[in-house]
Amino acid sequence: GGNLNQISRVELMHKLARTEQPTSVPVTDMFCPNIPTATSRSVLLKNMFNPEDETEPGWDSELRDDVKSLCE
């Protein structure tokens, strides 16, 4: 071999590795999926009552009406 400076040494290493210089990919060419967001009007309510404590008749209707009025 001959005298190698730093640049020629790097070029030789790339040739021997058989890899190409990394090229930068423009951001616009990257894959960006267009996933529509689904809107929902549903609300999940948990732990709104304890069935052991609710002994009054019509408690379920009262709870339903309270929740409905809060959501409107």
mmCIF file of the N, C-alpha and C atoms, coordinates in Angstrom:
data_MODEL
# 
_entry.id   MODEL 
# 
loop_
_atom_site.group_PDB 
_atom_site.id 
_atom_site.type_symbol 
_atom_site.label_atom_id 
_atom_site.label_alt_id 
_atom_site.label_comp_id 
_atom_site.label_asym_id 
_atom_site.label_entity_id 
_atom_site.label_seq_id 
_atom_site.pdbx_PDB_ins_code 
_atom_site.Cartn_x 
_atom_site.Cartn_y 
_atom_site.Cartn_z 
_atom_site.occupancy 
_atom_site.B_iso_or_equiv 
_atom_site.pdbx_formal_charge 
_atom_site.auth_seq_id 
_atom_site.auth_comp_id 
_atom_site.auth_asym_id 
_atom_site.auth_atom_id 
_atom_site.pdbx_PDB_model_num 
ATOM 1   N N  . GLY A 1 1  ? 0.788   -1.163 0.000  1.00 0.00 ? 1  GLY A N  1 
ATOM 2   C CA . GLY A 1 1  ? 0.000   0.000  0.000  1.00 0.00 ? 1  GLY A CA 1 
ATOM 3   C C  . GLY A 1 1  ? 0.843   1.245  0.000  1.00 0.00 ? 1  GLY A C  1 
ATOM 4   N N  . GLY A 1 2  ? 0.183   2.299  -0.299 1.00 0.00 ? 2  GLY A N  1 
ATOM 5   C CA . GLY A 1 2  ? 0.849   3.585  -0.326 1.00 0.00 ? 2  GLY A CA 1 
ATOM 6   C C  . GLY A 1 2  ? 0.504   4.383  0.903  1.00 0.00 ? 2  GLY A C  1 
ATOM 7   N N  . ASN A 1 3  ? 0.976   5.604  0.905  1.00 0.00 ? 3  ASN A N  1 
ATOM 8   C CA . ASN A 1 3  ? 0.655   6.509  2.000  1.00 0.00 ? 3  ASN A CA 1 
ATOM 9   C C  . ASN A 1 3  ? -0.817  6.905  1.902  1.00 0.00 ? 3  ASN A C  1 
ATOM 10  N N  . LEU A 1 4  ? -1.546  6.739  2.988  1.00 0.00 ? 4  LEU A N  1 
ATOM 11  C CA . LEU A 1 4  ? -2.959  7.108  3.014  1.00 0.00 ? 4  LEU A CA 1 
ATOM 12  C C  . LEU A 1 4  ? -3.151  8.250  3.994  1.00 0.00 ? 4  LEU A C  1 
ATOM 13  N N  . ASN A 1 5  ? -3.790  9.287  3.518  1.00 0.00 ? 5  ASN A N  1 
ATOM 14  C CA . ASN A 1 5  ? -4.165  10.335 4.462  1.00 0.00 ? 5  ASN A CA 1 
ATOM 15  C C  . ASN A 1 5  ? -5.537  9.969  5.037  1.00 0.00 ? 5  ASN A C  1 
ATOM 16  N N  . GLN A 1 6  ? -6.043  10.783 5.907  1.00 0.00 ? 6  GLN A N  1 
ATOM 17  C CA . GLN A 1 6  ? -7.286  10.444 6.602  1.00 0.00 ? 6  GLN A CA 1 
ATOM 18  C C  . GLN A 1 6  ? -8.451  10.304 5.631  1.00 0.00 ? 6  GLN A C  1 
ATOM 19  N N  . ILE A 1 7  ? -8.562  11.169 4.644  1.00 0.00 ? 7  ILE A N  1 
ATOM 20  C CA . ILE A 1 7  ? -9.672  11.128 3.694  1.00 0.00 ? 7  ILE A CA 1 
ATOM 21  C C  . ILE A 1 7  ? -9.594  9.884  2.825  1.00 0.00 ? 7  ILE A C  1 
ATOM 22  N N  . SER A 1 8  ? -8.426  9.590  2.287  1.00 0.00 ? 8  SER A N  1 
ATOM 23  C CA . SER A 1 8  ? -8.311  8.412  1.433  1.00 0.00 ? 8  SER A CA 1 
ATOM 24  C C  . SER A 1 8  ? -8.497  7.131  2.240  1.00 0.00 ? 8  SER A C  1 
ATOM 25  N N  . ARG A 1 9  ? -8.136  7.150  3.503  1.00 0.00 ? 9  ARG A N  1 
ATOM 26  C CA . ARG A 1 9  ? -8.345  5.979  4.359  1.00 0.00 ? 9  ARG A CA 1 
ATOM 27  C C  . ARG A 1 9  ? -9.840  5.728  4.554  1.00 0.00 ? 9  ARG A C  1 
ATOM 28  N N  . VAL A 1 10 ? -10.604 6.778  4.775  1.00 0.00 ? 10 VAL A N  1 
ATOM 29  C CA . VAL A 1 10 ? -12.054 6.650  4.947  1.00 0.00 ? 10 VAL A CA 1 
ATOM 30  C C  . VAL A 1 10 ? -12.688 6.158  3.655  1.00 0.00 ? 10 VAL A C  1 
ATOM 31  N N  . GLU A 1 11 ? -12.252 6.710  2.512  1.00 0.00 ? 11 GLU A N  1 
ATOM 32  C CA . GLU A 1 11 ? -12.788 6.266  1.228  1.00 0.00 ? 11 GLU A CA 1 
ATOM 33  C C  . GLU A 1 11 ? -12.482 4.796  0.990  1.00 0.00 ? 11 GLU A C  1 
ATOM 34  N N  . LEU A 1 12 ? -11.273 4.360  1.313  1.00 0.00 ? 12 LEU A N  1 
ATOM 35  C CA . LEU A 1 12 ? -10.894 2.963  1.151  1.00 0.00 ? 12 LEU A CA 1 
ATOM 36  C C  . LEU A 1 12 ? -11.739 2.068  2.054  1.00 0.00 ? 12 LEU A C  1 
ATOM 37  N N  . MET A 1 13 ? -11.976 2.494  3.274  1.00 0.00 ? 13 MET A N  1 
ATOM 38  C CA . MET A 1 13 ? -12.793 1.699  4.193  1.00 0.00 ? 13 MET A CA 1 
ATOM 39  C C  . MET A 1 13 ? -14.218 1.543  3.670  1.00 0.00 ? 13 MET A C  1 
ATOM 40  N N  . HIS A 1 14 ? -14.768 2.610  3.057  1.00 0.00 ? 14 HIS A N  1 
ATOM 41  C CA . HIS A 1 14 ? -16.108 2.530  2.482  1.00 0.00 ? 14 HIS A CA 1 
ATOM 42  C C  . HIS A 1 14 ? -16.132 1.580  1.296  1.00 0.00 ? 14 HIS A C  1 
ATOM 43  N N  . LYS A 1 15 ? -15.113 1.622  0.470  1.00 0.00 ? 15 LYS A N  1 
ATOM 44  C CA . LYS A 1 15 ? -15.047 0.713  -0.675 1.00 0.00 ? 15 LYS A CA 1 
ATOM 45  C C  . LYS A 1 15 ? -14.943 -0.732 -0.206 1.00 0.00 ? 15 LYS A C  1 
ATOM 46  N N  . LEU A 1 16 ? -14.115 -0.981 0.780  1.00 0.00 ? 16 LEU A N  1 
ATOM 47  C CA . LEU A 1 16 ? -13.944 -2.344 1.273  1.00 0.00 ? 16 LEU A CA 1 
ATOM 48  C C  . LEU A 1 16 ? -15.207 -2.859 1.979  1.00 0.00 ? 16 LEU A C  1 
ATOM 49  N N  . ALA A 1 17 ? -15.926 -1.973 2.617  1.00 0.00 ? 17 ALA A N  1 
ATOM 50  C CA . ALA A 1 17 ? -17.147 -2.369 3.305  1.00 0.00 ? 17 ALA A CA 1 
ATOM 51  C C  . ALA A 1 17 ? -18.302 -2.535 2.330  1.00 0.00 ? 17 ALA A C  1 
ATOM 52  N N  . ARG A 1 18 ? -18.125 -2.076 1.111  1.00 0.00 ? 18 ARG A N  1 
ATOM 53  C CA . ARG A 1 18 ? -19.152 -2.142 0.060  1.00 0.00 ? 18 ARG A CA 1 
ATOM 54  C C  . ARG A 1 18 ? -20.463 -1.502 0.508  1.00 0.00 ? 18 ARG A C  1 
ATOM 55  N N  . THR A 1 19 ? -20.334 -0.406 1.171  1.00 0.00 ? 19 THR A N  1 
ATOM 56  C CA . THR A 1 19 ? -21.520 0.355  1.558  1.00 0.00 ? 19 THR A CA 1 
ATOM 57  C C  . THR A 1 19 ? -21.457 1.694  0.868  1.00 0.00 ? 19 THR A C  1 
ATOM 58  N N  . GLU A 1 20 ? -22.611 2.253  0.684  1.00 0.00 ? 20 GLU A N  1 
ATOM 59  C CA . GLU A 1 20 ? -22.667 3.559  0.050  1.00 0.00 ? 20 GLU A CA 1 
ATOM 60  C C  . GLU A 1 20 ? -22.768 4.623  1.123  1.00 0.00 ? 20 GLU A C  1 
ATOM 61  N N  . GLN A 1 21 ? -22.401 5.816  0.740  1.00 0.00 ? 21 GLN A N  1 
ATOM 62  C CA . GLN A 1 21 ? -22.501 6.934  1.659  1.00 0.00 ? 21 GLN A CA 1 
ATOM 63  C C  . GLN A 1 21 ? -23.969 7.114  2.033  1.00 0.00 ? 21 GLN A C  1 
ATOM 64  N N  . PRO A 1 22 ? -24.256 7.335  3.295  1.00 0.00 ? 22 PRO A N  1 
ATOM 65  C CA . PRO A 1 22 ? -25.656 7.552  3.674  1.00 0.00 ? 22 PRO A CA 1 
ATOM 66  C C  . PRO A 1 22 ? -26.178 8.829  3.041  1.00 0.00 ? 22 PRO A C  1 
ATOM 67  N N  . THR A 1 23 ? -27.355 8.717  2.490  1.00 0.00 ? 23 THR A N  1 
ATOM 68  C CA . THR A 1 23 ? -27.984 9.890  1.893  1.00 0.00 ? 23 THR A CA 1 
ATOM 69  C C  . THR A 1 23 ? -29.116 10.315 2.805  1.00 0.00 ? 23 THR A C  1 
ATOM 70  N N  . SER A 1 24 ? -29.298 11.592 2.891  1.00 0.00 ? 24 SER A N  1 
ATOM 71  C CA . SER A 1 24 ? -30.381 12.079 3.739  1.00 0.00 ? 24 SER A CA 1 
ATOM 72  C C  . SER A 1 24 ? -31.687 11.997 2.962  1.00 0.00 ? 24 SER A C  1 
ATOM 73  N N  . VAL A 1 25 ? -32.727 11.546 3.635  1.00 0.00 ? 25 VAL A N  1 
ATOM 74  C CA . VAL A 1 25 ? -34.042 11.425 3.031  1.00 0.00 ? 25 VAL A CA 1 
ATOM 75  C C  . VAL A 1 25 ? -34.834 12.661 3.421  1.00 0.00 ? 25 VAL A C  1 
ATOM 76  N N  . PRO A 1 26 ? -35.374 13.373 2.426  1.00 0.00 ? 26 PRO A N  1 
ATOM 77  C CA . PRO A 1 26 ? -36.181 14.545 2.772  1.00 0.00 ? 26 PRO A CA 1 
ATOM 78  C C  . PRO A 1 26 ? -37.389 14.133 3.608  1.00 0.00 ? 26 PRO A C  1 
ATOM 79  N N  . VAL A 1 27 ? -37.775 14.999 4.500  1.00 0.00 ? 27 VAL A N  1 
ATOM 80  C CA . VAL A 1 27 ? -38.886 14.704 5.394  1.00 0.00 ? 27 VAL A CA 1 
ATOM 81  C C  . VAL A 1 27 ? -40.166 14.460 4.607  1.00 0.00 ? 27 VAL A C  1 
ATOM 82  N N  . THR A 1 28 ? -40.336 15.120 3.479  1.00 0.00 ? 28 THR A N  1 
ATOM 83  C CA . THR A 1 28 ? -41.561 14.965 2.705  1.00 0.00 ? 28 THR A CA 1 
ATOM 84  C C  . THR A 1 28 ? -41.674 13.587 2.075  1.00 0.00 ? 28 THR A C  1 
ATOM 85  N N  . ASP A 1 29 ? -40.555 12.875 1.907  1.00 0.00 ? 29 ASP A N  1 
ATOM 86  C CA . ASP A 1 29 ? -40.607 11.549 1.312  1.00 0.00 ? 29 ASP A CA 1 
ATOM 87  C C  . ASP A 1 29 ? -40.863 10.456 2.342  1.00 0.00 ? 29 ASP A C  1 
ATOM 88  N N  . MET A 1 30 ? -40.858 10.808 3.600  1.00 0.00 ? 30 MET A N  1 
ATOM 89  C CA . MET A 1 30 ? -41.086 9.809  4.633  1.00 0.00 ? 30 MET A CA 1 
ATOM 90  C C  . MET A 1 30 ? -42.562 9.430  4.654  1.00 0.00 ? 30 MET A C  1 
ATOM 91  N N  . PHE A 1 31 ? -42.859 8.203  5.064  1.00 0.00 ? 31 PHE A N  1 
ATOM 92  C CA . PHE A 1 31 ? -44.228 7.710  5.113  1.00 0.00 ? 31 PHE A CA 1 
ATOM 93  C C  . PHE A 1 31 ? -44.947 8.283  6.325  1.00 0.00 ? 31 PHE A C  1 
ATOM 94  N N  . CYS A 1 32 ? -45.990 9.008  6.079  1.00 0.00 ? 32 CYS A N  1 
ATOM 95  C CA . CYS A 1 32 ? -46.814 9.563  7.143  1.00 0.00 ? 32 CYS A CA 1 
ATOM 96  C C  . CYS A 1 32 ? -48.252 9.129  6.883  1.00 0.00 ? 32 CYS A C  1 
ATOM 97  N N  . PRO A 1 33 ? -48.736 8.116  7.592  1.00 0.00 ? 33 PRO A N  1 
ATOM 98  C CA . PRO A 1 33 ? -50.094 7.642  7.322  1.00 0.00 ? 33 PRO A CA 1 
ATOM 99  C C  . PRO A 1 33 ? -51.129 8.694  7.690  1.00 0.00 ? 33 PRO A C  1 
ATOM 100 N N  . ASN A 1 34 ? -52.166 8.734  6.909  1.00 0.00 ? 34 ASN A N  1 
ATOM 101 C CA . ASN A 1 34 ? -53.262 9.660  7.161  1.00 0.00 ? 34 ASN A CA 1 
ATOM 102 C C  . ASN A 1 34 ? -54.385 8.858  7.804  1.00 0.00 ? 34 ASN A C  1 
ATOM 103 N N  . ILE A 1 35 ? -54.338 8.751  9.117  1.00 0.00 ? 35 ILE A N  1 
ATOM 104 C CA . ILE A 1 35 ? -55.325 7.969  9.847  1.00 0.00 ? 35 ILE A CA 1 
ATOM 105 C C  . ILE A 1 35 ? -56.374 8.923  10.399 1.00 0.00 ? 35 ILE A C  1 
ATOM 106 N N  . PRO A 1 36 ? -57.604 8.785  9.925  1.00 0.00 ? 36 PRO A N  1 
ATOM 107 C CA . PRO A 1 36 ? -58.640 9.682  10.436 1.00 0.00 ? 36 PRO A CA 1 
ATOM 108 C C  . PRO A 1 36 ? -58.979 9.329  11.878 1.00 0.00 ? 36 PRO A C  1 
ATOM 109 N N  . THR A 1 37 ? -59.243 10.353 12.644 1.00 0.00 ? 37 THR A N  1 
ATOM 110 C CA . THR A 1 37 ? -59.622 10.117 14.031 1.00 0.00 ? 37 THR A CA 1 
ATOM 111 C C  . THR A 1 37 ? -61.128 9.926  14.096 1.00 0.00 ? 37 THR A C  1 
ATOM 112 N N  . ALA A 1 38 ? -61.534 8.956  14.846 1.00 0.00 ? 38 ALA A N  1 
ATOM 113 C CA . ALA A 1 38 ? -62.956 8.670  14.993 1.00 0.00 ? 38 ALA A CA 1 
ATOM 114 C C  . ALA A 1 38 ? -63.501 9.466  16.173 1.00 0.00 ? 38 ALA A C  1 
ATOM 115 N N  . THR A 1 39 ? -64.540 10.211 15.912 1.00 0.00 ? 39 THR A N  1 
ATOM 116 C CA . THR A 1 39 ? -65.167 10.954 16.996 1.00 0.00 ? 39 THR A CA 1 
ATOM 117 C C  . THR A 1 39 ? -66.231 10.079 17.635 1.00 0.00 ? 39 THR A C  1 
ATOM 118 N N  . SER A 1 40 ? -66.390 10.225 18.893 1.00 0.00 ? 40 SER A N  1 
ATOM 119 C CA . SER A 1 40 ? -67.343 9.400  19.624 1.00 0.00 ? 40 SER A CA 1 
ATOM 120 C C  . SER A 1 40 ? -68.130 10.266 20.587 1.00 0.00 ? 40 SER A C  1 
ATOM 121 N N  . ARG A 1 41 ? -69.384 9.917  20.742 1.00 0.00 ? 41 ARG A N  1 
ATOM 122 C CA . ARG A 1 41 ? -70.221 10.628 21.695 1.00 0.00 ? 41 ARG A CA 1 
ATOM 123 C C  . ARG A 1 41 ? -70.513 9.744  22.899 1.00 0.00 ? 41 ARG A C  1 
ATOM 124 N N  . SER A 1 42 ? -69.704 8.727  23.071 1.00 0.00 ? 42 SER A N  1 
ATOM 125 C CA . SER A 1 42 ? -69.904 7.787  24.173 1.00 0.00 ? 42 SER A CA 1 
ATOM 126 C C  . SER A 1 42 ? -69.054 8.182  25.372 1.00 0.00 ? 42 SER A C  1 
ATOM 127 N N  . VAL A 1 43 ? -69.601 7.927  26.537 1.00 0.00 ? 43 VAL A N  1 
ATOM 128 C CA . VAL A 1 43 ? -68.892 8.176  27.784 1.00 0.00 ? 43 VAL A CA 1 
ATOM 129 C C  . VAL A 1 43 ? -69.051 6.928  28.644 1.00 0.00 ? 43 VAL A C  1 
ATOM 130 N N  . LEU A 1 44 ? -67.956 6.446  29.190 1.00 0.00 ? 44 LEU A N  1 
ATOM 131 C CA . LEU A 1 44 ? -67.994 5.283  30.066 1.00 0.00 ? 44 LEU A CA 1 
ATOM 132 C C  . LEU A 1 44 ? -67.983 5.757  31.512 1.00 0.00 ? 44 LEU A C  1 
ATOM 133 N N  . LEU A 1 45 ? -69.028 5.406  32.226 1.00 0.00 ? 45 LEU A N  1 
ATOM 134 C CA . LEU A 1 45 ? -69.151 5.799  33.629 1.00 0.00 ? 45 LEU A CA 1 
ATOM 135 C C  . LEU A 1 45 ? -68.954 4.563  34.494 1.00 0.00 ? 45 LEU A C  1 
ATOM 136 N N  . LYS A 1 46 ? -68.089 4.688  35.486 1.00 0.00 ? 46 LYS A N  1 
ATOM 137 C CA . LYS A 1 46 ? -67.826 3.572  36.392 1.00 0.00 ? 46 LYS A CA 1 
ATOM 138 C C  . LYS A 1 46 ? -67.988 4.032  37.835 1.00 0.00 ? 46 LYS A C  1 
ATOM 139 N N  . ASN A 1 47 ? -68.333 3.086  38.673 1.00 0.00 ? 47 ASN A N  1 
ATOM 140 C CA . ASN A 1 47 ? -68.437 3.328  40.122 1.00 0.00 ? 47 ASN A CA 1 
ATOM 141 C C  . ASN A 1 47 ? -69.372 4.493  40.450 1.00 0.00 ? 47 ASN A C  1 
ATOM 142 N N  . MET A 1 48 ? -70.489 4.544  39.768 1.00 0.00 ? 48 MET A N  1 
ATOM 143 C CA . MET A 1 48 ? -71.451 5.619  40.001 1.00 0.00 ? 48 MET A CA 1 
ATOM 144 C C  . MET A 1 48 ? -72.324 5.347  41.226 1.00 0.00 ? 48 MET A C  1 
ATOM 145 N N  . PHE A 1 49 ? -72.414 4.086  41.613 1.00 0.00 ? 49 PHE A N  1 
ATOM 146 C CA . PHE A 1 49 ? -73.268 3.738  42.738 1.00 0.00 ? 49 PHE A CA 1 
ATOM 147 C C  . PHE A 1 49 ? -72.800 2.417  43.339 1.00 0.00 ? 49 PHE A C  1 
ATOM 148 N N  . ASN A 1 50 ? -73.270 2.178  44.540 1.00 0.00 ? 50 ASN A N  1 
ATOM 149 C CA . ASN A 1 50 ? -73.029 0.905  45.214 1.00 0.00 ? 50 ASN A CA 1 
ATOM 150 C C  . ASN A 1 50 ? -74.389 0.225  45.352 1.00 0.00 ? 50 ASN A C  1 
ATOM 151 N N  . PRO A 1 51 ? -74.611 -0.902 44.692 1.00 0.00 ? 51 PRO A N  1 
ATOM 152 C CA . PRO A 1 51 ? -75.930 -1.542 44.730 1.00 0.00 ? 51 PRO A CA 1 
ATOM 153 C C  . PRO A 1 51 ? -76.397 -1.892 46.146 1.00 0.00 ? 51 PRO A C  1 
ATOM 154 N N  . GLU A 1 52 ? -75.472 -2.111 47.068 1.00 0.00 ? 52 GLU A N  1 
ATOM 155 C CA . GLU A 1 52 ? -75.852 -2.432 48.450 1.00 0.00 ? 52 GLU A CA 1 
ATOM 156 C C  . GLU A 1 52 ? -76.435 -1.220 49.172 1.00 0.00 ? 52 GLU A C  1 
ATOM 157 N N  . ASP A 1 53 ? -76.000 -0.016 48.766 1.00 0.00 ? 53 ASP A N  1 
ATOM 158 C CA . ASP A 1 53 ? -76.486 1.204  49.414 1.00 0.00 ? 53 ASP A CA 1 
ATOM 159 C C  . ASP A 1 53 ? -77.771 1.727  48.789 1.00 0.00 ? 53 ASP A C  1 
ATOM 160 N N  . GLU A 1 54 ? -78.071 1.325  47.592 1.00 0.00 ? 54 GLU A N  1 
ATOM 161 C CA . GLU A 1 54 ? -79.234 1.852  46.873 1.00 0.00 ? 54 GLU A CA 1 
ATOM 162 C C  . GLU A 1 54 ? -80.442 0.949  47.131 1.00 0.00 ? 54 GLU A C  1 
ATOM 163 N N  . THR A 1 55 ? -81.273 1.364  48.072 1.00 0.00 ? 55 THR A N  1 
ATOM 164 C CA . THR A 1 55 ? -82.447 0.562  48.433 1.00 0.00 ? 55 THR A CA 1 
ATOM 165 C C  . THR A 1 55 ? -83.755 1.271  48.105 1.00 0.00 ? 55 THR A C  1 
ATOM 166 N N  . GLU A 1 56 ? -83.684 2.553  47.805 1.00 0.00 ? 56 GLU A N  1 
ATOM 167 C CA . GLU A 1 56 ? -84.889 3.326  47.490 1.00 0.00 ? 56 GLU A CA 1 
ATOM 168 C C  . GLU A 1 56 ? -85.464 2.863  46.151 1.00 0.00 ? 56 GLU A C  1 
ATOM 169 N N  . PRO A 1 57 ? -86.765 2.796  46.036 1.00 0.00 ? 57 PRO A N  1 
ATOM 170 C CA . PRO A 1 57 ? -87.348 2.463  44.732 1.00 0.00 ? 57 PRO A CA 1 
ATOM 171 C C  . PRO A 1 57 ? -87.122 3.614  43.750 1.00 0.00 ? 57 PRO A C  1 
ATOM 172 N N  . GLY A 1 58 ? -86.741 3.278  42.523 1.00 0.00 ? 58 GLY A N  1 
ATOM 173 C CA . GLY A 1 58 ? -86.527 4.289  41.488 1.00 0.00 ? 58 GLY A CA 1 
ATOM 174 C C  . GLY A 1 58 ? -85.162 4.942  41.534 1.00 0.00 ? 58 GLY A C  1 
ATOM 175 N N  . TRP A 1 59 ? -84.236 4.412  42.316 1.00 0.00 ? 59 TRP A N  1 
ATOM 176 C CA . TRP A 1 59 ? -82.896 5.007  42.404 1.00 0.00 ? 59 TRP A CA 1 
ATOM 177 C C  . TRP A 1 59 ? -82.187 4.986  41.055 1.00 0.00 ? 59 TRP A C  1 
ATOM 178 N N  . ASP A 1 60 ? -82.446 3.943  40.265 1.00 0.00 ? 60 ASP A N  1 
ATOM 179 C CA . ASP A 1 60 ? -81.789 3.842  38.962 1.00 0.00 ? 60 ASP A CA 1 
ATOM 180 C C  . ASP A 1 60 ? -82.290 4.909  38.002 1.00 0.00 ? 60 ASP A C  1 
ATOM 181 N N  . SER A 1 61 ? -83.589 5.208  38.069 1.00 0.00 ? 61 SER A N  1 
ATOM 182 C CA . SER A 1 61 ? -84.141 6.273  37.218 1.00 0.00 ? 61 SER A CA 1 
ATOM 183 C C  . SER A 1 61 ? -83.596 7.637  37.629 1.00 0.00 ? 61 SER A C  1 
ATOM 184 N N  . GLU A 1 62 ? -83.467 7.843  38.932 1.00 0.00 ? 62 GLU A N  1 
ATOM 185 C CA . GLU A 1 62 ? -82.920 9.109  39.430 1.00 0.00 ? 62 GLU A CA 1 
ATOM 186 C C  . GLU A 1 62 ? -81.466 9.282  38.996 1.00 0.00 ? 62 GLU A C  1 
ATOM 187 N N  . LEU A 1 63 ? -80.687 8.207  39.087 1.00 0.00 ? 63 LEU A N  1 
ATOM 188 C CA . LEU A 1 63 ? -79.293 8.254  38.647 1.00 0.00 ? 63 LEU A CA 1 
ATOM 189 C C  . LEU A 1 63 ? -79.206 8.529  37.148 1.00 0.00 ? 63 LEU A C  1 
ATOM 190 N N  . ARG A 1 64 ? -80.071 7.862  36.376 1.00 0.00 ? 64 ARG A N  1 
ATOM 191 C CA . ARG A 1 64 ? -80.093 8.078  34.928 1.00 0.00 ? 64 ARG A CA 1 
ATOM 192 C C  . ARG A 1 64 ? -80.400 9.535  34.604 1.00 0.00 ? 64 ARG A C  1 
ATOM 193 N N  . ASP A 1 65 ? -81.393 10.098 35.270 1.00 0.00 ? 65 ASP A N  1 
ATOM 194 C CA . ASP A 1 65 ? -81.771 11.489 35.016 1.00 0.00 ? 65 ASP A CA 1 
ATOM 195 C C  . ASP A 1 65 ? -80.654 12.452 35.409 1.00 0.00 ? 65 ASP A C  1 
ATOM 196 N N  . ASP A 1 66 ? -79.972 12.175 36.523 1.00 0.00 ? 66 ASP A N  1 
ATOM 197 C CA . ASP A 1 66 ? -78.853 13.025 36.951 1.00 0.00 ? 66 ASP A CA 1 
ATOM 198 C C  . ASP A 1 66 ? -77.727 13.012 35.918 1.00 0.00 ? 66 ASP A C  1 
ATOM 199 N N  . VAL A 1 67 ? -77.375 11.830 35.451 1.00 0.00 ? 67 VAL A N  1 
ATOM 200 C CA . VAL A 1 67 ? -76.296 11.716 34.465 1.00 0.00 ? 67 VAL A CA 1 
ATOM 201 C C  . VAL A 1 67 ? -76.700 12.400 33.168 1.00 0.00 ? 67 VAL A C  1 
ATOM 202 N N  . LYS A 1 68 ? -77.937 12.186 32.749 1.00 0.00 ? 68 LYS A N  1 
ATOM 203 C CA . LYS A 1 68 ? -78.417 12.794 31.503 1.00 0.00 ? 68 LYS A CA 1 
ATOM 204 C C  . LYS A 1 68 ? -78.384 14.320 31.591 1.00 0.00 ? 68 LYS A C  1 
ATOM 205 N N  . SER A 1 69 ? -78.794 14.872 32.722 1.00 0.00 ? 69 SER A N  1 
ATOM 206 C CA . SER A 1 69 ? -78.797 16.334 32.853 1.00 0.00 ? 69 SER A CA 1 
ATOM 207 C C  . SER A 1 69 ? -77.375 16.896 32.883 1.00 0.00 ? 69 SER A C  1 
ATOM 208 N N  . LEU A 1 70 ? -76.429 16.149 33.452 1.00 0.00 ? 70 LEU A N  1 
ATOM 209 C CA . LEU A 1 70 ? -75.039 16.616 33.475 1.00 0.00 ? 70 LEU A CA 1 
ATOM 210 C C  . LEU A 1 70 ? -74.396 16.564 32.092 1.00 0.00 ? 70 LEU A C  1 
ATOM 211 N N  . CYS A 1 71 ? -74.841 15.639 31.258 1.00 0.00 ? 71 CYS A N  1 
ATOM 212 C CA . CYS A 1 71 ? -74.240 15.488 29.926 1.00 0.00 ? 71 CYS A CA 1 
ATOM 213 C C  . CYS A 1 71 ? -74.817 16.457 28.907 1.00 0.00 ? 71 CYS A C  1 
ATOM 214 N N  . GLU A 1 72 ? -75.961 17.044 29.196 1.00 0.00 ? 72 GLU A N  1 
ATOM 215 C CA . GLU A 1 72 ? -76.585 17.949 28.218 1.00 0.00 ? 72 GLU A CA 1 
ATOM 216 C C  . GLU A 1 72 ? -75.992 19.321 28.247 1.00 0.00 ? 72 GLU A C  1 
# 
